Amino acid sequence: MKFQKYLLIVLLCFPFIGIAQYQFTGEVDKDNWPEAVYLSLIEDYRKLSGVYPEQIIQKTQPDSLGIFIFVGDHLPKGNHIYKIQTHNCSGTEEDNVHFDGFCPKSKEILFIAKNTDTIALPFSFDQEMFCKVVSTNQKSDAFIKIDSLIHEMQYAFGKYRSTTSQKINAAKWLTTLQDYAQEQNEPLLELYVYSFLSNKSNELHKYYLEDLKQNAYYDELLNRLQQQYPESPYTEQYRMELASDRFLSNPEEHTAKKPWLPIIAILLLLSVVLNLFQLYHHRKKKAVSHLLKEQNLTPQEQKILELILQDKTNKEIATTIFVSVSTVKTHINNLYKKLNVASREEVKSLYTSS
């Protein structure tokens, strides 16, 4: 049975050996994640996280060691956003909680790839799965790096709650996230940052609308998308959302200058409906996540959760449970995903409200 382990390494180091043009391989913890593994092609950047059947392009069952592989030659030639995901919900639970994509008992990882790439998802430290990407495509693991920056930003926002501090931090992190994504020379990474900043349930949304009034970055991103992805749904979706958000940020100016007010009004209405829709599902996610938290968290995550509720810092938590700070950060990241929150304050709010 060790053959599959060696095959995973060989496929990564010598991709030309494979017959198919792309090879996406990895491992899952069969004891805790026994279900099938899914490969999804994501063309709607508002549906990056969750279970969406219309996105799934391939399904496979891990072998007895937990190794899985996706192979083929039917993917788009250029870079696209992909997701590999598994869950451990029973059939009954799927019906109850897989509502419009939401699944509280799932593990997933995003990456960028094209039809000729070799991707491997090995276990990282502490045998964590879906936390590391090894690839022939230099862009593949950038989502993980951006997530790390976002978690730093969320920690800064949670630590200093004053309006003045948040305004200063918002300006800093808007620039930091946008600059990092742009430096990667891949507009899809910039879309990932944009989808986070422009999310109406995000604390940064009001600062994003202010930034939109004066920052040429957003038009420049549209130009980059049109040049590299001229026929892509990504580009058209971004163009439409940008127009809608511009109206939200400065309706008076656009009413005076634009003769196509009815179109903008429709976009605004759609934006409001989407906002209410996201708010409804945000509340539903929190409620279902809280309901399933006891059976969903590992013993180590339970300990870290208790220490977070006691206002312990990462360093204090690491000292208490005898692990490194980086390991604590990884556990906290997984804890956030399972509870469907983005910061310590949201964790505390979830349990306080209960």
Disulfide bonds with the S-S distance in Angstrom:
none
